[in-house]
């Protein structure tokens, strides 16, 4: 399955009819949602895309 992101003028009737034909042929519309970086990270963990979280050790300074 592939996902396409399109930017187009919503007033263009030709593009709208092409997209409508694609949907009638079996393509599905996917609503996208804007997420904050924190929400995106929490969703990654919830969906299992992140399995390990590294946190800095408190009280110790990194030597360089």
N, C-alpha and C positions, 0 to 999 in steps of 0.2 A: 504494500500500500504506500502511496506517495501523498504528501501534503503539499499543496501549492498555496502561496500567498500572493494575491493579486492586488495591485493598486490601479484603480480605474475611475473614470468620471461616472458617477452614478446616474447622471442625466443622459448618458450615451445609450440610445435605444438598441443599437447594434450589439454592443457588448452585453447588455442586459439580456437580449434574446439568445445570444450564444451561451451565456452562463445558464439561462433557464433550460436550454436544450441539453446542456451537459448534465444538469440535475435530473431531467426527465430520462436521460440515458442511464442513470444509475449512480452518478456522482453524488456525494453527500456534502452538505454544508456543515462546517465545523465552526462554531462560535469561539473566537479567541477571547481570552480575558487577560487584562493587564494585571500583573502581580508585582508586588514589591519584592525586592531581593530576599527578604526574610521569608515571605510566603512561598517563593519559589524554592528556597532551600528546604523548608519544612515539607513541601510536596515531594521533593527529591528523596528525602528520608522516608516519607510515608510510602512511596511507590517502590522503594528498594533500590533506587539508583545510587544511593550513598550508603555504604555499609560501615565505614570507619570515620570517626570524627576525631581529629587531632586537636588537642587544646594545649596552649603553652603552659609550662609549669610555673606556677606563681612563686614569687620570692627569689627566683634565680635569674641572674642577668646572663644574656647570651654573650659568650666571649667571641671576639672577632680578631 
